[in-house]
Amino acid sequence: MRKPSSIQKVIKIALIVIGSFVLVVVGTGLYLSHRWSNTLRSQLKDYVKEMSDSLYELHYERVQLNILSGSLTLDSVSLVTDTVVYHRLQQQQRAPSLLYAFSADRVSLQYFKAWRYFLKKELSAGALVLESPSVVLERDSRNIDTSRHRPAYENLATRIKSLSIGTLTLDSTNLKYTLIKKDSGLVITQLHRLSIHVKDLLIDSMAMVDPTRFLYARNYELYLKDYRHRTKDSLYWMMVRDVSYSAAESTLRIGQFSVEPRYKPAEFDRKVQFQRDRYDIKLNDIVAKGLEPYALLQEQQLWAKHINIANGVFDIYHNRSLPSSPGTRLGQFPHQLLYKMSLPVYVDTLVGNKVDLSYKEVNPKSQQAGTLLFKQVHGVFRNITNIDSMIKKDRHLIADMDAVFMRSGKLRARFDFHLGDPQGGFAISGQLKNMDGRELTPITRPLALVEIKSANIQDVSFTMQGNERAASAEVKFIYDHLRVSILKKDDETHELKKKGLLSLFANAIAIKDSNPTDNGKLHIAHVNYPRDPKKSFFNLVWKTLFTGVKETAISGSVPL
């Protein structure tokens, strides 16, 4: 028999050494995993209790550490508030305004460097994953907290030198947020299937002052597929879809925001019983840039530099056949409602693009509806705010808008809303150019019982000032070849028919064929219009402008 060669002996010895080393490593790993698992089982609960001054308790069923694979898992995890401690802190005026709790089927720490943790007290891992998480936040506005607020690192420093997580992942999160107002009223918001990703989370002495981090992380990314909320009056669904937020970019994106009526127009009228606008709104691809999350989290204020809306539809329906609403609409101009909002807001610039706006109204006399159309509306709104300190710097909310009116009219307007004015002061200037007046017949026929047979509208220019009580305006209406037919509703067929004699009289005597007249005289109307306090801001604007147009085009009393 041949003796083993020296090479074979070396290989054999090497295999024995490697095998022994592997056995020692695996054995040591299993031993330390079991031992350190027991250590962690008690340490984690002590950490939470100590860092929260006994306000929170951590519960879990099982802790499993595998230092060979670098994994640490906790099953059936929950963080709960010790209500006895919380009530004691409230009595001592040391209770925090925000309480939080969470639960998860499993919490997994991946690529966990156990040696560094146990030997250097540095907690470092590649990823932290929460499976099927539920998060509950409760903000109590009634709490008074006189205690000194300690930063996260100061809370950790007694036990851990630093905490570093590559990625924190919470997918399909159920979030419940409850706001307890000072009057003990509740506002509850629930989100489902919320995704939260935190990138490069680091808590140490340097991260506290690192300007490239937000709440100790390089980035927070949130995504919500959809959210639906029923309004208090139960008439609408308010919905958002495809919502995403990036803290690093300070940008919020919303695929669609919509306000959808829960009832069709006829059923809506039966529900409200009085005259009331019915809205149907869809705004698409909204991007808000320059958001300031600290203002929202610390001061509950919404700040944004720029908001852009790619396109949308804004439909309004109003039935004048119903009784007038009780009470008045004083104090309900757009900028007055903005000022009354409970959430402080500042938006430097908002741009709306390609928004189609329609206003449909039912006339009780004709029992028919007329529709105003504003196509491809483009608007730029500047200085949208209800914050007193910002209003002191600039008291004007300016909106510059342009659109196609009906089918061909080129419309532009500037709105100047006087912020902080209790009387709702405003000013408007605008111009409508180059329009075939016959395009107005779908409005004038059902609403004014007038059919426009011909009209070449060259220019309608106006300036207007007003408040919630009245408006005054200067209106310049330049046109020619104006001819109309006066209509009446047939009692038997309920159809609109021409009143021949009255139409002849109107065109011959009452209607001014053109402005300027044949002798070159240009008439400019000066209007003072008192507001019906039950009507809206836009009704006041329209009525004031229409009065100026009517004064220019009609020389006598005729039912237009």
C-alpha positions in Angstrom: 0.0 0.0 0.0 1.3 3.5 -0.9 1.9 5.9 1.8 0.1 9.2 1.7 2.1 11.9 0.0 3.1 15.1 2.0 0.6 17.1 0.0 -2.3 14.9 1.0 -1.3 15.2 4.6 -1.2 18.9 4.4 -4.7 19.0 2.8 -6.0 16.6 5.4 -4.6 18.8 8.2 -6.0 21.9 6.6 -9.4 20.4 6.3 -9.4 19.4 9.9 -8.3 22.9 11.0 -10.9 24.6 8.8 -13.6 22.2 10.0 -12.6 22.7 13.6 -12.6 26.5 13.0 -16.0 26.4 11.4 -17.3 24.3 14.3 -15.8 26.7 16.8 -17.3 29.7 15.0 -20.7 28.1 14.6 -20.7 26.8 18.1 -19.6 30.1 19.5 -22.1 31.9 17.2 -24.9 29.7 18.4 -23.9 30.1 22.0 -23.5 33.8 21.8 -26.7 34.1 19.8 -28.6 32.3 22.6 -26.9 34.2 25.3 -27.2 37.6 23.8 -30.8 36.9 22.8 -31.6 36.5 26.5 -29.6 39.7 27.2 -31.5 41.6 24.5 -34.8 40.3 25.7 -34.5 42.2 29.0 -32.4 45.1 27.7 -34.8 46.3 25.0 -37.7 46.7 27.5 -35.4 48.5 29.9 -34.2 50.8 27.2 -37.7 51.9 26.2 -38.8 52.4 29.8 -35.7 54.4 30.8 -35.6 56.6 27.7 -39.3 57.5 28.0 -39.3 58.0 31.8 -41.5 55.0 32.1 -44.2 56.5 29.8 -43.9 53.7 27.2 -43.7 49.9 27.5 -42.4 47.5 24.9 -43.9 44.1 24.5 -43.0 41.1 22.3 -43.3 37.4 22.3 -39.9 36.2 21.1 -36.4 37.6 20.5 -34.1 35.7 18.1 -30.6 36.7 17.4 -28.4 35.1 14.8 -24.9 36.7 14.8 -23.8 34.5 11.9 -26.4 35.9 9.5 -26.6 39.3 11.2 -30.3 39.1 11.9 -32.4 40.0 14.9 -36.1 39.4 14.9 -38.9 40.2 17.4 -42.3 38.6 17.0 -45.7 40.2 17.9 -44.2 43.6 18.9 -46.1 46.4 20.4 -45.3 49.8 22.0 -48.0 51.0 24.4 -48.5 53.9 26.8 -48.6 53.4 30.6 -51.8 55.3 31.2 -51.1 55.7 35.0 -47.8 57.4 34.2 -49.4 59.5 31.5 -52.2 60.8 33.8 -49.6 61.6 36.5 -47.6 63.6 34.0 -50.7 65.5 32.9 -51.3 66.5 36.5 -47.7 67.7 36.8 -48.0 69.6 33.5 -45.2 67.5 32.0 -47.2 65.3 29.6 -46.2 65.5 26.0 -48.8 66.8 23.5 -48.1 63.9 21.2 -48.5 60.2 22.1 -47.6 57.4 19.8 -48.0 53.6 19.8 -47.3 50.9 17.2 -47.7 47.2 16.7 -46.2 44.8 14.1 -46.4 41.1 13.5 -42.6 41.0 13.2 -39.7 43.5 13.5 -36.6 42.4 11.6 -33.1 43.9 12.0 -31.0 42.8 9.0 -27.2 42.9 8.6 -27.1 43.6 12.3 -23.5 44.0 13.7 -23.9 42.3 17.0 -20.2 42.5 18.0 -20.2 46.2 17.6 -23.3 46.6 19.7 -22.2 44.4 22.6 -18.5 45.5 22.6 -18.7 49.2 21.5 -22.4 50.0 22.3 -22.9 51.1 18.7 -26.2 49.8 17.1 -25.6 49.4 13.4 -27.7 47.6 10.8 -28.4 47.6 7.1 -32.2 47.5 7.4 -35.0 47.5 9.8 -38.3 46.1 8.5 -41.7 46.2 10.2 -44.2 43.6 8.9 -47.9 44.5 9.0 -47.4 47.6 11.1 -50.1 49.8 12.7 -49.2 53.2 14.0 -51.4 55.3 16.3 -50.7 59.0 17.0 -52.7 61.1 19.4 -52.2 64.9 19.8 -53.8 66.5 22.8 -54.0 70.2 22.4 -55.1 70.6 26.0 -51.8 69.3 27.5 -49.3 71.7 29.0 -45.8 70.4 28.9 -43.3 72.5 31.0 -40.5 69.8 30.9 -37.3 70.3 29.0 -37.4 68.5 25.6 -34.5 66.3 25.2 -33.2 65.4 21.7 -33.2 61.7 20.6 -29.4 61.4 21.0 -29.5 62.6 24.6 -32.1 60.0 25.4 -29.9 57.3 23.8 -26.5 58.4 25.1 -26.7 56.7 28.5 -27.1 53.3 26.8 -25.9 53.5 23.2 -23.2 55.7 21.6 -24.8 55.8 18.2 -27.6 54.3 16.2 -27.3 53.7 12.4 -29.9 52.1 10.2 -29.4 51.9 6.4 -33.1 51.6 5.5 -36.2 51.6 7.8 -39.2 50.1 6.0 -42.9 50.2 6.9 -45.0 48.9 4.1 -48.8 48.6 4.1 -49.0 50.6 7.3 -52.3 51.4 9.0 -52.1 54.9 10.5 -54.6 56.5 12.9 -54.2 60.1 13.9 -56.4 61.7 16.5 -56.4 65.4 17.3 -58.0 66.4 20.6 -58.9 70.0 20.4 -58.9 72.5 23.3 -62.7 72.1 23.5 -62.2 68.3 23.7 -63.6 67.8 20.2 -62.0 65.0 18.2 -60.7 65.0 14.7 -59.8 61.5 13.5 -57.9 60.6 10.4 -57.2 57.0 9.3 -54.8 56.0 6.5 -54.5 52.5 5.1 -51.7 50.9 3.0 -49.3 53.7 3.7 -45.7 53.1 2.8 -42.9 54.7 4.8 -39.2 54.4 3.8 -36.5 56.1 5.9 -33.0 56.3 4.3 -29.7 56.5 6.2 -31.0 57.0 9.8 -28.2 58.1 12.1 -28.5 59.2 15.7 -25.3 60.5 17.2 -23.7 63.7 18.5 -23.0 65.0 15.0 -26.3 64.1 13.3 -28.1 66.5 15.6 -26.5 69.5 13.8 -26.2 68.0 10.3 -28.1 70.4 7.9 -28.3 67.6 5.3 -30.5 65.5 7.5 -34.2 65.8 8.5 -35.1 64.2 11.8 -31.7 62.4 11.8 -32.3 60.8 8.3 -31.1 61.6 4.8 -34.6 61.1 3.5 -38.1 60.2 4.4 -40.3 58.8 1.6 -44.0 58.3 2.0 -46.5 56.8 -0.5 -50.3 56.5 -0.2 -52.3 54.8 -2.9 -55.6 56.5 -2.0 -57.5 58.2 0.7 -61.2 59.1 0.9 -63.0 61.3 3.4 -66.7 62.1 3.7 -67.5 65.8 4.4 -69.3 66.8 7.5 -72.5 67.5 5.6 -72.3 64.1 4.0 -72.8 65.5 0.5 -69.3 64.9 -0.9 -66.4 62.5 -1.0 -63.0 64.2 -0.8 -60.3 61.9 -2.3 -56.6 61.9 -3.1 -54.8 59.3 -5.2 -51.1 58.4 -5.7 -49.7 60.6 -3.0 -45.9 60.6 -2.5 -43.6 62.8 -0.4 -39.8 63.1 -0.4 -38.2 65.0 2.5 -34.9 65.3 0.7 -36.6 67.1 -2.3 -39.1 68.9 0.0 -41.7 67.8 -2.6 -45.2 66.4 -2.4 -46.9 64.9 -5.4 -50.6 64.1 -5.7 -51.8 62.1 -8.8 -55.4 63.4 -8.3 -57.4 65.5 -5.8 -61.1 65.3 -6.2 -64.3 66.5 -4.6 -67.1 64.2 -5.8 -70.8 64.7 -5.0 -72.4 61.7 -3.4 -75.7 62.5 -5.2 -76.7 63.4 -8.8 -78.1 66.9 -9.3 -81.8 66.1 -8.8 -81.2 64.0 -5.6 -78.7 66.7 -4.4 -81.5 69.3 -4.7 -83.8 67.1 -2.6 -81.2 66.7 0.1 -80.2 70.3 0.5 -83.8 71.7 0.0 -82.4 75.3 -0.5 -80.3 76.9 -3.2 -76.8 75.7 -2.9 -73.9 75.3 -5.2 -73.0 71.7 -6.1 -69.3 71.1 -6.9 -67.6 68.4 -8.9 -63.8 68.9 -8.9 -60.9 66.9 -10.3 -57.3 68.3 -10.2 -54.6 66.2 -11.7 -50.8 65.9 -11.2 -50.3 68.3 -8.4 -46.7 69.0 -7.3 -45.9 71.1 -4.2 -42.3 72.1 -3.9 -40.4 73.8 -1.1 -42.5 72.3 1.7 -41.2 73.0 5.2 -41.9 69.9 7.3 -40.6 71.5 10.5 -43.3 74.2 10.3 -45.9 71.5 9.9 -44.6 69.3 12.7 -43.6 71.9 15.3 -46.0 74.8 14.6 -48.8 73.1 12.7 -48.4 75.5 9.8 -48.4 74.6 6.1 -45.7 76.4 4.1 -44.8 75.8 0.5 -42.9 77.8 -2.1 -44.6 76.6 -5.3 -47.6 74.5 -6.2 -48.4 73.4 -9.7 -51.6 71.8 -11.1 -51.2 70.2 -14.5 -54.8 70.1 -15.5 -58.3 69.6 -14.1 -62.1 70.1 -14.3 -64.2 72.3 -12.0 -68.0 72.0 -12.5 -70.5 74.0 -10.5 -74.3 73.4 -10.6 -76.9 75.8 -9.1 -80.7 75.4 -9.1 -82.6 78.7 -8.7 -85.9 76.9 -8.6 -85.3 76.0 -5.0 -86.0 78.5 -2.1 -83.2 80.8 -1.1 -81.0 79.6 1.6 -81.8 81.0 5.1 -79.3 83.5 6.6 -76.6 85.3 4.7 -73.3 84.6 3.1 -71.5 87.5 4.6 -68.0 86.7 5.6 -67.7 84.0 2.9 -65.7 85.6 0.2 -62.7 83.4 -0.9 -60.1 85.3 1.1 -62.4 85.6 4.1 -62.8 81.8 4.2 -59.0 81.5 3.8 -58.5 83.7 6.8 -60.9 81.7 8.9 -59.1 78.4 8.2 -57.9 76.7 11.4 -54.7 75.6 9.7 -52.2 78.5 9.1 -51.1 78.5 5.5 -48.5 80.2 3.4 -48.0 79.4 -0.3 -45.8 81.8 -2.2 -47.0 80.8 -5.7 -49.8 78.5 -7.0 -50.1 77.8 -10.8 -53.1 76.1 -12.3 -52.9 74.9 -16.0 -55.5 73.7 -18.4 -58.4 73.7 -16.0 -61.9 73.6 -17.6 -64.4 75.5 -15.5 -68.2 75.4 -16.0 -71.1 77.0 -14.2 -74.6 75.5 -14.8 -77.7 77.3 -13.5 -81.3 76.3 -13.7 -83.8 79.2 -14.3 -87.2 78.8 -12.5 -89.0 80.7 -15.3 -87.8 78.5 -18.2 -87.1 75.4 -16.2 -84.0 75.1 -18.3 -80.3 75.3 -17.6 -77.7 77.5 -19.0 -74.0 76.9 -18.8 -71.0 79.3 -18.7 -67.8 77.7 -20.0 -64.2 78.8 -19.3 -61.8 76.5 -21.2 -58.1 76.0 -20.7 -58.0 78.3 -17.7 -54.5 79.3 -16.6 -54.0 81.0 -13.3 -51.1 82.2 -11.2 -52.0 82.9 -7.5 -49.4 84.7 -5.3 -49.2 85.2 -1.6 -51.8 82.7 -0.4 -51.8 83.1 3.4 -53.8 83.5 6.5 -50.8 84.1 8.8 -50.9 87.5 10.4 -47.2 88.1 10.3 -47.1 87.4 6.6 -50.2 89.5 5.9 -48.4 92.5 7.6 -45.7 92.1 5.0 -48.1 91.9 2.0 -51.8 92.4 2.3 -52.6 91.4 -1.3 -53.4 88.0 -2.7 -53.0 88.4 -6.4 -54.5 86.0 -9.0 -53.7 86.5 -12.7 -55.9 84.4 -15.0 -56.6 83.8 -18.7 -59.0 81.5 -20.4 -61.1 80.9 -23.5 -64.6 82.0 -22.7 -67.3 79.8 -24.3 -65.7 78.8 -27.7 -63.7 81.8 -28.9 -63.6 84.7 -26.4 -60.1 85.6 -25.2 -60.5 86.4 -21.5 -57.9 87.7 -19.0 -58.4 89.0 -15.5 -56.6 90.1 -12.4 -58.1 89.6 -8.9 -56.7 91.5 -5.9 -58.0 90.2 -2.6 -57.3 92.4 0.4 -56.1 89.9 3.1 -57.1 90.6 6.7 -59.9 93.0 5.7 -63.0 92.2 7.8 -65.2 93.7 5.0 -63.7 91.4 2.3 -62.3 94.2 0.1 -61.2 93.3 -3.4 -60.4 94.8 -6.8 -60.6 93.2 -10.3 -59.6 94.3 -13.7 -60.1 92.3 -16.9 -60.7 92.2 -20.7 -62.6 90.0 -23.1 -61.7 90.3 -26.8 -62.8 89.0 -30.2 -65.9 86.9 -29.6 -68.9 86.0 -31.7 -71.8 87.0 -29.5 -74.0 84.2 -30.7 -71.9 81.9 -28.5 -73.7 83.4 -25.5 -77.1 82.1 -26.6 -76.7 78.8 -24.6 -76.6 81.1 -21.6 -79.0 83.9 -22.5 -81.7 81.6 -23.9 -82.5 79.6 -20.8 -81.4 82.2 -18.2 -82.5 85.5 -19.7 -85.1 84.3 -22.3 -83.1 86.1 -25.0 -81.6 84.7 -28.1 -78.7 86.6 -29.7 -79.1 86.5 -33.4 -75.9 88.5 -34.1 -73.2 90.4 -32.2 -69.6 91.1 -33.0 -67.9 91.6 -29.5 -64.6 93.4 -30.0 -63.8 94.3 -26.5 -65.2 94.2 -22.9 -62.8 95.9 -20.5 -63.6 96.6 -16.9 -62.2 97.6 -13.5 -64.1 96.8 -10.3 -63.7 97.5 -6.6 -65.9 96.2 -3.8 -66.4 94.4 -0.6 -69.0 92.1 0.9 -71.7 94.8 0.8 -71.4 96.2 -2.7 -69.3 96.7 -5.8 -68.6 99.5 -8.3 -67.2 99.2 -11.8 -66.3 101.0 -15.0 -67.3 98.9 -18.0 -66.3 99.5 -21.6 -68.2 97.4 -24.0 -67.3 97.7 -27.7 -69.4 95.8 -30.2 -71.4 96.1 -33.4 -74.3 94.4 -35.3 -76.2 93.4 -32.2 -79.6 91.7 -32.9 -81.7 89.7 -30.4 -84.9 87.7 -30.2 -87.1 88.0 -27.1 -88.5 84.6 -26.0 -91.3 83.3 -23.8 -92.2 79.9 -22.5 -95.2 78.2 -24.1 -97.7 77.2 -21.4 -98.7 74.0 -23.3 -95.5 72.7 -24.9 -93.2 74.3 -22.3 -90.9 75.3 -25.2 -89.3 78.7 -25.6 -90.9 80.6 -28.5 -90.0 84.0 -30.1 -92.1 87.0 -29.1 -92.1 88.6 -32.6 -93.5 92.1 -31.8 -91.4 92.6 -28.7 -88.3 91.4 -30.6 -89.0 93.9 -33.4 -89.5 96.7 -30.9 -86.3 95.8 -29.0 -84.1 95.8 -32.0 -85.7 98.9 -33.5 -85.8 101.1 -30.4 -84.3 99.6 -27.2 -81.2 97.8 -28.4 -78.2 99.9 -29.4 -76.8 98.4 -32.5 -73.2 99.3 -31.7 -70.8 101.0 -29.4 -69.3 103.4 -30.4 -72.4 104.7 -32.2 -72.4 105.7 -35.9 -71.4 109.2 -34.9 -68.4 107.9 -33.1 -69.6 108.4 -29.5 -68.3 105.8 -27.1 -70.4 105.0 -24.0 -68.6 103.8 -20.9 -70.8 102.5 -18.1 -70.3 103.3 -14.4 -72.0 100.9 -12.2 -72.8 100.8 -8.4 -74.3 97.4 -7.5 -75.5 96.5 -4.0 -74.8 92.9 -3.1 -77.6 90.4 -2.3 -76.1 89.0 1.0 -77.5 85.6 0.2 -75.5 85.4 -3.0 -71.8 84.4 -3.6 -68.8 86.5 -4.4 -68.8 85.4 -8.0 -72.5 86.3 -8.3 -71.7 89.9 -7.2 -68.9 90.1 -9.8 -71.1 88.8 -12.6 -74.1 90.9 -11.7 -72.0 94.1 -11.5 -70.3 93.4 -14.9 -73.6 92.4 -16.5 -75.3 95.6 -15.3 -72.5 97.6 -17.1 -73.0 95.6 -20.3 -76.7 95.9 -20.1 -76.5 99.7 -19.5 -74.3 100.0 -22.6 -76.4 97.9 -25.0 -80.0 98.8 -23.9 -81.5 102.3 -24.0 -84.9 101.4 -22.6 -86.8 99.1 -20.3 -86.7 95.6 -22.0 -86.8 92.2 -20.3 -83.3 91.1 -20.9 
